[in-house]
């Protein structure tokens, strides 16, 4: 297993929520790869330790590469819909395409431009975003730093919570799409433990017949446990 701490000069377009920084502390943790490999998956993982300002990444090149956002954009679209009043509540169940139609093309494009979401090219299958940028979005959502009403951001945050107990809070959204004749899965969220928050993103490719929902749950638990979470010591 290979684990190295390196300092990497990263362009403003990468790690966009730290655009004022040119050098970031990044731990490349190749040992995380076994959780992808044993499932026959190709993917990347990235986490930000907010209290220390440090990143843990597996497969840095993929982490900085743009991929189709697909329904991972549902999180962003819901924020827009609740903020603009197009959606009365963050708990309303609505399909992704129906939600974007409800918001309207011009309104959605305005907010994509305002937030600088991905490549900002919103039309069918053309909006791409890197796992790195998704991490930035999640971090800004957690701290309510996006240009939406605080109540809208707080409401969306609550819909992502998977587990919440005295030891930790685990929250994430998981989605899949068909891309290059395979499935691609997105997992975006955070774990909060001992009053410290760690936003994270997982992105991976899987065969077309793969069941990614349970796989994404497994990857989250396995990788986070590997890093040291769920023991009350992080």
N, C-alpha and C positions, 0 to 999 in steps of 0.2 A: 504494500500500500504506500502511496506517495502523497505526502502532504507538505506543501511548501508555502511559506509566507513571503509574498512579494509585493513590491510597490510598483504600481502600474500607472502610467500617465494615460488618462482617459479623456477623450474629446467631450466637449460640452453636450453634444447630442447623445452621449452615453451617460448613464447615471444622471439623468436630467434634473433630478431633484437636488443634486449637488453641483449645479452648473457653475457655482462660484469657486469650486475646487478643481485643481488640475491633477492632483496626486491623491490616490485613495488607497487605504490599506486593505488588501485583498488576500484572503487565505484560499489557495487552490487546494481543495480536498478531494483527491482522486479516490479515496477510500469509499466515498459515497457511490461511486460507479457500480459497486457490486449489487446494489438494490435495483438498478436498471438492468444490469447484465443478466442476473438470474431470472428475470422475467422476459428476456429477449427484447428489450427496449433500447432505443437510442434517445437520450434526452439530456437535460440540463437542470441544475438546481441552483438557486441563489437565495441568500438570506442576508438581511441587514441587521446588525446589532446596534440598535439606536443609541444605547447608553455609551457605547465605546466608539461608535462611528466606524465600525469594521464590517467587512463583507466576507462571507464564506460562499465559495462558488465551486461547482463541479461543471466542467466543460465551458470555459470562459468564452471561447469563440462562438459557440451556439448561443450562449447567454446574451451576446451582443448582436445577434443576427435577427433581422425582422422576419416574422412569419404572419400568415393571415390571422387576424384577430378572431374571426368567426363569432360564435356566441359568447366568447369571453368579453365582448363589448357590451353584453347585457348589463353588466355592472355600471358602466359609464352611461348607457342609455337610460337606466332607471334613475340615476342621479339627475340627469337632465329633465326627465319627465316629472319627477317629484318637485324639483326646484322651480320649474316653469308652471306647475299646476296642471299639466296635462294628465298626470296620474295623481289621484286623490290620496293614495296611500302606498307606501313602499311594500306592503304585504299583498297587494292585489296581484293575482296570478294572470299573466298575459304572455303571449308568444313573442319571441324576439322580433320577427318581421312586423307583427301587428303593433308592437310598442314603437318601433321606429316610424311607422306610418302615422301613428297617433301624434308623435312629436312633430313630424314634418321635416322634409329634407333641409330647408333653409335654416330652421332653428337648430337642428342637429349639427349641421355644418358649422354654424356660428360657434357652438360650444366646443366642437372638435378643434377649431382654430384657436379658440381662447385658451384651452387647456394644452394645446399642442399635442394632441393625442395621436401617437403613432406617426404614420406618414401623411396624415390629414386628408387622405383621398377616400372619402366616403362614397362608395357606390358598391354594387354587388361584388363581393369577394376581392375588392381592391385595397381595403384598409389593412395595412400590415403594421406590426408593432413588435418590438423585441421583448424578451423576458425581462431584461434590464429596465425598460421603460414601464412595463407592467408593475415591477417592484416599486418603482417610483410612485405610480398611481396609488398603489395600496398603502404605501407609507403616508402619502398626503391625505388619503381618505381617513386613515386611523387618527391622525392628528387634526382632522378637519381643516386642512390647508388648501383644499380645492376651492375654486370660485363659485361655490354653491352655498345655499343657506346651511347654517350649522345643523339645524334640525333635520334637513334632508340627508346630510351626510351621516348624522347619528342614526337615523332610521335605517338607512341602507346598511350601516355597520352591523346593526342588530340582526338583520336577516342572514348574515354570513356566519353567525355563531353556530358551531357544531357541538362543542363541549364547553361547559362553563362550571367550574367548581372552585373550592377554596384554594386549590393548588395551581390551577392554570386556566386560561381561556384559549381555546383553539377555534379559529374562524377561517373559513375559506369558501371560495366559489370554484366549482369544477365544471368544465365544458369540453366538448369534443367537436371536431369537424373533419370532413374528408379533404385530404390534401395530397396531391401527387400519388393517387391510388393507394393511399393508406390513411389511417386515422391519426389525427394529431390531438393531443389532450393538453389543456391548460388547467393549472391549479394555482390560485392566487389567494393569499390570505396572510394571517399572522398567528403567532403564538405569544401569549403574554404570561410571564411567570415571574414571581417575586417583584412585581411592579415594573418589570422591564418588558418592552415589546420588541418582537423580532418579526418584521414582515418577511414573507418568503414567496417565491414563485417556482413552480415546477412546469416544465414543458417537455413533452416527449412524443415520439412516433410509435405507433403500434400497428399490427396487422389489421386489415379491414374487418376481420371477424372477432377482434378483441373486444372484451367487455371492459371499457376503460373506467367506468364509475367506481367499481370496487378496487380496481388496480390503483387508481388515484388515491383512494382512502388508505390503501396499504402503503403506498410510497410515502405519504405524509407521515404516518405513524412510524414507519421503519427508519426513515431518514432523520426525523426529529429525535427519536429515541437514540439513534447512533450518535447524534451531536451532543446529547446529554440531557434532553428535556424529559419531563414527566417524573423527575426524581426530586424536584424541589431544590435543586442546587444551581440552576442557571440564574 
